[in-house]
Every structure is written in C-alpha cells, then in structure tokens.
Amino acid sequence: MALLTRRLFLRFLLGVPLVSSFPFQVRKAWADPPFLPGAGGKSIGQFFKGEGLHYEIGIWVFKQAAVGKLIFKEMAEKGRYLATLQGETLGILGWVARYRVDTYRSIMEEVEGGSRLRSVSFEEDVKVGNKLRRRAHFFDYQKRKWIQVRQRKDGTRVRTEQEIPQGMVYDDFIAASYNFRYGVYGEIERGRKYTVSTFPKKGPSSYEVRVALKEEEERRKKSEKLKDGKEYFVKLFLDPEVTHSKEGLIEGWLSKELYPTEGTIKDVMLFGDVKGTLIKNTRA
C-alpha cells in the first residue's frame, strides 16, 4: 500500500492535476494551442529543454522518506526529447520498502509545428531490492498500433498489441504534464472545474480537478508559513481506492509556470497525510 501511494504521488508531483495515471486520453479537438506566457515563441521542446525538477516526499515525522526528480533533455534526432522521472525511498522507510526505485522514461516528438508533444515510447522500471519489473509502450501512429511489452519478475516477456482509434492521441503522464504547462489542453482559470477523461479500464474513466477561487487561495496562504512559488491552489478528486484514502483527495499548489511546488494526499490509510515539496528547480 505504501509503495502504491508513493508511486501515485510521484505522478501527481510531476503530472500537474490535469494528468492521470498512464495512459492519458486526449481527443484532437483543439485549434492552435496558446503558447505559455513567456515562452518567447519557442517550440514546446526548446522551451522545456534542460529543465530539472527535484522533490522530497515525507510522511509522519519523516520529512524525506523519498525523493524524486524529473529531467527533460533534447535527443540527437531533431524534434525528439527524453524526459526521465525517477523516485526512490530513503532511510528507515527505504529499508522497509527494500529501497525501491521507480524510473519512468518518455521519448516524445514535437508535432503540429512544435506546439505539442506526442509520446513515441514510454518505459517504466520498478526495482525492489535486486528484482526488476519492466513495462514498455510503443506508439506507431502511421500503422495505428499501440504495442505493450511487459517483463515479469522471472524475466519472461509478454507482448500485446492494440489498435489506436482514428484521430486519437495517447499521451503518457510525463508528456501530458509538459503539454498541460505549455497550454495544449487550455488555460488554467481560477474557479474552474475540469473533468478529465482517462483510458478505459477497470473503475472510473474520468476524474475531477478544481482550481480554487482567489479568495480561497488567499485564505490558504495566510495559514501557511512558506508562500513563495504558490500561484494556483488545486484539488484533485480520484477514486479513494486508488489513493488508499478516505476521500481520494489530493490538494496542492502550482507555480506561475504551472509546475507543482507542493502537494498532499489527504488522510492516507495508516499514514495520514503524504506530502511532497519542490526542493530544487534547475536548468542545464
């Protein structure tokens, strides 16, 4: 349970509240998306190139029970980029979890004139002790094929293939986070409620995001010590079974540039609140 909660929280930290667990379903229903304010006319890949976001995750009295980092790099092939998210447990809780390390790698390509990113492949590695579990997804939009390869703990592989419906784009949660920040899915507006569709699977196929009004933001800021980097207060409502909490509520702050600076999964069973905080933002 603790590992599942930490894994979900890493996704929340990176993904901004308009991102679901993989895969994210997006319908091609937008016109030309707005550029992020301050982008200076740069393509989406060039705007985020070299960015690194570093987080610490804490529960109970353990301020740094785990750490996570997200790095965005340009690849040799023009118009392609690699983003890597890695999280690992630390200290006593790391020992209890056998020092689990989760690594997600997304290879993305610029499309629509450099105004959005589209997933080419997405890999997920989960290492617990000396055991490694790997899952990979490959997207071929010309042949409209979504190929999934899963490596079991015993080393055997399972390959499945599905058709990508006409006009459908699958964004993994990493690609979706950058698209969201760049304005591909629309602008963030205070007081607005979003219903986000996800890929059909067991359970709900959508979830809800609420962006607080200015009045609630101000009330929150007054009750908190640190106020830097807090521009939008958001609430994300998921299935409680997914978050292992009473209400399935995740709430936190986004910066002016729309990356998460702080977030909390509320009332997680056995653990209480699980909190993550941005500790470093770098640019290579």
N, C-alpha and C positions, 0 to 999 in steps of 0.2 A: 504493500500500500504506500509506504513512504517513497519508494522509488518511482511509482507511477505518479505520485503527486509532484515530486521534484521534476520529472520529465515534462509534465504538463506545464509547470511553472516556467521552465526554460522556454517553452514555446510561447507562453504569454509575454515574457520579458522581451523576447526578440520580435514577436509577431505583431505587436500592437493589437488593440482589441478588435480589429476587423479581420483577423486571421484565425482560422480554425485549425484543428489537427489535420494532418495531411490525409487526402488531398483537398485543396480548396477549389470550389467550382465557380467559374466566372463566365457569364454569358457575354457574348460580344454585342453589347447594346449601347456602347458609349461612342461619342464622336471623338474629336481630338481632345484628349485629356489636358487639363491645365498643367503648366509647369509649376513645380514647387517654388514658392516665393524665394527669391534669392538664388535660384539655380543659374541665372545668367545665361539662359539659352543652351546650357549644356545638355547632352543626351543623358538619359537616366543612368547608364553605366558610368559615364565620365563624372557625373555628379557625386556618386557614392564611392568611386574608386579610392581605395586606400583607407576607408573608414574602419575603425575598430571600436566596438562597444564591449565594456567589461563590467560584469555584475558579481555581487556576492549575495548569497541566499542564506537566510537564517531562520531558525525555529527555536522556541523556548529561549534559553539564555545563550544559545549558540548563535552568535552573530554571523559567523562564517562557517556554516555547515556544508556549503558547497559554493563553487564559483563557476561562472560561465562567461564565454567570450564569443563574439561574432565578428568575423573579419571578412571584408569584401575586397577582392583582388581582380585585376584585369588579366585575361589569359592571352596567350600568344596569338590565337586566331582572332581576327578583328571582329568586334561586336559581341564577343563572348566573355563571360565573367564567372568567377568562382567565389561563392560565399560559404564559409565554414563556421558552424556553431558547435562549440564543444563545452560540455559541462562535466564536472567531476566532484565527487564527495570528498570531504576533508575531515581530519581529526578523528574524534571518537565515533562520530556518526559515519564517517568514511570507513572506519574499521568494521562497524556493524554491517554496513552495506557492501563490504568486501571491496571497497574503493572502486565503485562503479564509475565508468566513464562513458558518456553518451556523445557521439560525434555525428553531426549531420552535414552533408556536403551537397550543395546545389550548384549545378552548372546551368547557366542561363544565357539566353541570347536576346539581343535587342531586336525588337520588331516594331512595325508601324512607325518607321522613321526615327527610331531611337526614343520613342515616347513611352515604352513599356518593356518589361522583361517577361520572357516566356521560358518555362522550365524545359531544359533539354534532358537532364537526368537528375535524379535525387537519390542519395545513398544515406543509409542510416546504420551506424555501427553501435552496438551495445556491448561493452566489455565489463564483465563482472569477474573479478579475480583473474584467472587465466583463461576463462571461457569467452568466446566472441560470437555474437549473433549479428548477422548482416542481412540487410534488405535493400534492394536497389530497384529503382523505377526508371524506365527509359521511354521517352515520348517521341514518336515519329509522326509528325503531322501531315507529311506528304502521303504516307500509307495509312494514316489514321489508326495507328496501333499504339497501345499502351502496354509495355512489357514489364512484368514484375518478376524479379529473381530473389528468392529467399533462401538464405543459408541457415540451416538448423545448427543446433549446438554440436551435433555429431559430425558436422562438416558436409553433410549431403545437401543438395540444392533442389529447389522446386521452382519451376518456371511456368508462369501463366501469361496469357495474352488476352487483352480485351480491345474492342473497337472504340475509338474516340468518336463520339457523335459529331455529325457535321456542324460546324460553327461553334464547337465547344473548345475552351482552353482550360487546361488543368494547371493551376499554379500551386507548387508546393508551398508550405507555410513560410519558407525563407523568401522565395521570390515574391510572394504576396505581401510580405512586410515592406519590401522596398517599393513595390508598386503602390501600396497604400500611401506611403510617405511622399511619393512623387506626385500624387493626385490622380492616379489612374482610376480609382474607384469613386472619385468625387471628393469634395472638400469636407473637412470636419466642421460641423456647426454646433454651437452650444445649444442645448435643449433638444437636440435631435435624437431620435431613436432609430436604430438600424436593425433590420432583420437580415441575417447573413446566411445564405444557403451553403450547405456543405455537400460533399459527395455522398450519394445514397449508401447507407449501410445500416447496421442494426441501431435502433434508437432514433432520436430526433434527427432530422436532416437540416435543421437550422437552429440558430441561437440568436440572442438579443444583446445589443450593445446600446448603452445610453450615455450620452455626453451631457454632463451636468450644466445647468444654467450658471451664469456668472455669480449669482447670489450664493449658490451652494459652494462654488469654488472658493469664494472669499471666506465663508464660514469655516471651511476645511483648513484653509491656510492659517487662519487665526489660531486654530487649535494645534498646529504643528510647528515644531521648532525650526526645521530647515525648509526654506521656501524657494530656494534657487532652483531653476530648471523645471518649475511646475507651472504649466500653461493651461492644460486641459485635464479636468478630473473626469474619469470614465468608470463605468460599471459594466461588467460583462457577466451575463447570466447563462450558465451552462447546466447540463444535466447534473444534479448532485452526485449521481453515481460516478461520473467522470472525475469530479474533483474530490470525491470522498469527503464531502462536507454537507452541512445542513441545508444550505440554500443553493449551492452551486455558484456562489458569488465570488468574482474576482474584481477588485477595485484598485485604482491606482492613478498615477499621473503621467501625462505625456509632456514632452518639452515643446517649445515653439516649432522645432523641426520634426515633431511627431514621432520621436523615439521614446520608449518607456524609460522614465528615470526612477520610478518607484512603483511597486505593486504588491498586493497582498491577496492571497487566497484565504478567505474568511472561514473560521471555525472548521478546520480540517479535523476529522476524527482522530483522536489520540494525540494530536499535535497542536491544536489550537490554530492561531494564525501563522501562515508561512509567508515570509516577507523577503522581497528582493529589492536591491538598491544598486543603481549605477555608481560605479566607483571610478571609472576612467573612460574618457572618450578620446581616441587618438586618430590621427590622420597621417598615413605613411607618405 
